[in-house]
Amino acid sequence: MNHTDSPKTPAAGAGLDRAQEHRTPASEVPTPSTDAGNNLPSPRFVERDPAFYRKREETLRATGEILHQRCVAKLEKMNQLRQQVAKTQRTSVQPPRNTNSLQDQQLAILRMEETRLAAEQQKIQANRNTFPEIMPEVSKLRVRQTIHDSILEYGIMLPHLKQELEETQTELREETQLLKELKEIRQALQARRQDLATTGEAGSSQESSLGRTKVLEIKVLVQELMRELTGFLARYYPPIQPDDDDPTVYDLKQILEDIMNLSVSRPADPYLVLVPGEYHPPHVEQLINAGVAVRHPRDSQRLRLIDFYS
């Protein structure tokens, strides 16, 4: 391997030198001065534009990345050279004297290159440790910018929060007034209830006794009507057995009781389903012809009691 054929790479310290150029010496920082014309003192501290610090940060970051990439490239190249040297030492045989001399020269050149690269790597590592010295200033600028943005946002939100607070206070006053009125109504109702409880005990007891008497009279009347209906059906419509071979007995009273019970227990759907063989068809027709029951308008196998109260 000929050393003259390897690509020329700029020294790693060049990027560091350029980074150092961007640093501002302490002597260049503006110092307080007085205006000769107006005899007015200038500000004690001149704050630089945040763009200047951002530019410095970007420059330092770019320089560090360049140096890091160069270091990595140098290390890779050094590893390749080491591998080539080791491979040459393993596979080499006793060459002629002139070839051995050439290999010794190449080996010496490679060792010198290795030493130079190691020194350059140490220099780069030492310079990289000095980069973060400007980071506290950048951090202060970022914190200051964040605080400034937060203050602006709070300033925008403050009028809306004040408006919401005023609306909430108005609603609270209205609710408080409403609660006061409701308490007054409650007190008036309680007083009225006490008056009714004291003055209406006698009247309520009399009305309740009259109501119980009427209920008892109605129950007695219903029981009497049911006894008369049962006697009428037993006398004029006794149970019949249409077929002597079939022991099934049909009773008109049964179907009448079923439709009456459904009209009371299930007023929303009082229809009785006429199961074949359970009810005698002539009994059904007799109830319909007498105006006691009626079929469903869309299902002839359903029957209900006529609404006598309508």
GISULLIN-V856465 format. One record per residue. N is the residue number from 0. OMEGA is omega in radians with two decimals (none if undefined). Layout:
n:N omega:OMEGA
n:N omega:OMEGA
This chain:
n:0 omega:-3.12
n:1 omega:-3.11
n:2 omega:-3.11
n:3 omega:-3.12
n:4 omega:-3.10
n:5 omega:-3.12
n:6 omega:3.12
n:7 omega:3.10
n:8 omega:3.13
n:9 omega:-3.12
n:10 omega:-3.09
n:11 omega:-3.12
n:12 omega:-3.12
n:13 omega:3.13
n:14 omega:3.12
n:15 omega:3.11
n:16 omega:3.10
n:17 omega:3.11
n:18 omega:3.13
n:19 omega:-3.14
n:20 omega:-3.11
n:21 omega:-3.14
n:22 omega:-3.12
n:23 omega:3.12
n:24 omega:-3.13
n:25 omega:-3.13
n:26 omega:-3.10
n:27 omega:3.11
n:28 omega:-3.10
n:29 omega:3.13
n:30 omega:-3.14
n:31 omega:3.12
n:32 omega:-3.13
n:33 omega:3.10
n:34 omega:-3.07
n:35 omega:-3.07
n:36 omega:-3.04
n:37 omega:-3.11
n:38 omega:3.13
n:39 omega:3.14
n:40 omega:3.08
n:41 omega:3.13
n:42 omega:-3.12
n:43 omega:-3.11
n:44 omega:3.13
n:45 omega:-3.11
n:46 omega:-3.13
n:47 omega:3.12
n:48 omega:3.10
n:49 omega:3.13
n:50 omega:3.13
n:51 omega:3.14
n:52 omega:3.11
n:53 omega:3.13
n:54 omega:3.10
n:55 omega:3.14
n:56 omega:3.14
n:57 omega:3.13
n:58 omega:3.13
n:59 omega:3.14
n:60 omega:3.13
n:61 omega:3.12
n:62 omega:3.12
n:63 omega:3.12
n:64 omega:3.14
n:65 omega:3.14
n:66 omega:3.12
n:67 omega:3.13
n:68 omega:3.13
n:69 omega:3.12
n:70 omega:3.12
n:71 omega:3.13
n:72 omega:3.13
n:73 omega:3.13
n:74 omega:3.10
n:75 omega:3.13
n:76 omega:-3.14
n:77 omega:3.10
n:78 omega:3.11
n:79 omega:3.12
n:80 omega:3.10
n:81 omega:3.12
n:82 omega:3.13
n:83 omega:3.12
n:84 omega:-3.14
n:85 omega:3.12
n:86 omega:3.14
n:87 omega:-3.14
n:88 omega:-3.13
n:89 omega:-3.01
n:90 omega:-3.08
n:91 omega:3.03
n:92 omega:-3.11
n:93 omega:-3.11
n:94 omega:3.03
n:95 omega:-3.05
n:96 omega:-3.13
n:97 omega:3.10
n:98 omega:3.13
n:99 omega:3.12
n:100 omega:3.11
n:101 omega:3.14
n:102 omega:3.10
n:103 omega:3.11
n:104 omega:3.13
n:105 omega:3.12
n:106 omega:3.11
n:107 omega:3.12
n:108 omega:3.14
n:109 omega:3.11
n:110 omega:3.08
n:111 omega:3.11
n:112 omega:3.12
n:113 omega:3.12
n:114 omega:-3.14
n:115 omega:-3.14
n:116 omega:3.11
n:117 omega:3.11
n:118 omega:3.13
n:119 omega:3.10
n:120 omega:3.10
n:121 omega:3.13
n:122 omega:3.13
n:123 omega:3.13
n:124 omega:3.12
n:125 omega:3.13
n:126 omega:3.14
n:127 omega:-3.13
n:128 omega:-3.13
n:129 omega:-3.10
n:130 omega:-3.02
n:131 omega:-3.07
n:132 omega:3.12
n:133 omega:-3.07
n:134 omega:3.10
n:135 omega:3.12
n:136 omega:3.11
n:137 omega:3.12
n:138 omega:3.11
n:139 omega:3.13
n:140 omega:3.13
n:141 omega:3.11
n:142 omega:3.12
n:143 omega:3.12
n:144 omega:3.11
n:145 omega:3.11
n:146 omega:3.12
n:147 omega:3.11
n:148 omega:3.12
n:149 omega:3.12
n:150 omega:3.11
n:151 omega:3.13
n:152 omega:3.12
n:153 omega:3.08
n:154 omega:3.09
n:155 omega:-3.09
n:156 omega:-3.03
n:157 omega:3.11
n:158 omega:3.12
n:159 omega:3.12
n:160 omega:3.10
n:161 omega:3.12
n:162 omega:3.10
n:163 omega:3.11
n:164 omega:3.11
n:165 omega:3.11
n:166 omega:3.14
n:167 omega:3.11
n:168 omega:3.09
n:169 omega:3.10
n:170 omega:3.13
n:171 omega:3.10
n:172 omega:3.13
n:173 omega:3.13
n:174 omega:3.10
n:175 omega:3.10
n:176 omega:3.11
n:177 omega:3.11
n:178 omega:3.11
n:179 omega:3.12
n:180 omega:3.13
n:181 omega:3.09
n:182 omega:3.11
n:183 omega:3.11
n:184 omega:3.14
n:185 omega:3.12
n:186 omega:3.12
n:187 omega:3.13
n:188 omega:3.10
n:189 omega:3.10
n:190 omega:3.11
n:191 omega:3.13
n:192 omega:3.11
n:193 omega:3.10
n:194 omega:3.13
n:195 omega:-3.14
n:196 omega:-3.13
n:197 omega:-3.06
n:198 omega:-3.03
n:199 omega:-3.14
n:200 omega:-3.12
n:201 omega:-3.12
n:202 omega:-3.13
n:203 omega:3.11
n:204 omega:3.12
n:205 omega:3.14
n:206 omega:3.13
n:207 omega:3.11
n:208 omega:3.09
n:209 omega:3.12
n:210 omega:3.11
n:211 omega:3.12
n:212 omega:3.14
n:213 omega:3.13
n:214 omega:3.12
n:215 omega:3.12
n:216 omega:-3.14
n:217 omega:3.11
n:218 omega:3.12
n:219 omega:3.14
n:220 omega:3.13
n:221 omega:3.13
n:222 omega:3.12
n:223 omega:3.11
n:224 omega:3.12
n:225 omega:3.09
n:226 omega:3.13
n:227 omega:3.13
n:228 omega:3.13
n:229 omega:3.12
n:230 omega:3.13
n:231 omega:-3.13
n:232 omega:3.14
n:233 omega:-3.12
n:234 omega:-3.01
n:235 omega:-3.13
n:236 omega:3.14
n:237 omega:3.07
n:238 omega:-3.11
n:239 omega:3.07
n:240 omega:-3.03
n:241 omega:-3.06
n:242 omega:-3.13
n:243 omega:3.13
n:244 omega:-3.12
n:245 omega:-3.09
n:246 omega:-3.09
n:247 omega:-3.13
n:248 omega:-3.14
n:249 omega:-3.11
n:250 omega:3.11
n:251 omega:-3.13
n:252 omega:-3.10
n:253 omega:-3.13
n:254 omega:3.12
n:255 omega:3.10
n:256 omega:-3.13
n:257 omega:-3.12
n:258 omega:3.07
n:259 omega:3.13
n:260 omega:3.12
n:261 omega:3.12
n:262 omega:3.13
n:263 omega:-3.06
n:264 omega:-3.10
n:265 omega:-3.06
n:266 omega:3.13
n:267 omega:3.13
n:268 omega:-3.03
n:269 omega:-3.04
n:270 omega:3.08
n:271 omega:3.13
n:272 omega:-3.11
n:273 omega:3.13
n:274 omega:3.14
n:275 omega:3.14
n:276 omega:-3.13
n:277 omega:3.12
n:278 omega:-3.12
n:279 omega:-3.09
n:280 omega:3.10
n:281 omega:3.09
n:282 omega:3.13
n:283 omega:3.14
n:284 omega:3.14
n:285 omega:3.11
n:286 omega:3.14
n:287 omega:-3.13
n:288 omega:-3.13
n:289 omega:3.14
n:290 omega:3.13
n:291 omega:-3.11
n:292 omega:-3.14
n:293 omega:3.13
n:294 omega:3.04
n:295 omega:-3.07
n:296 omega:-3.11
n:297 omega:3.14
n:298 omega:-3.09
n:299 omega:-3.14
n:300 omega:3.10
n:301 omega:-3.02
n:302 omega:3.09
n:303 omega:3.13
n:304 omega:3.10
n:305 omega:3.07
n:306 omega:-3.08
n:307 omega:-3.09
n:308 omega:-3.08
n:309 omega:none
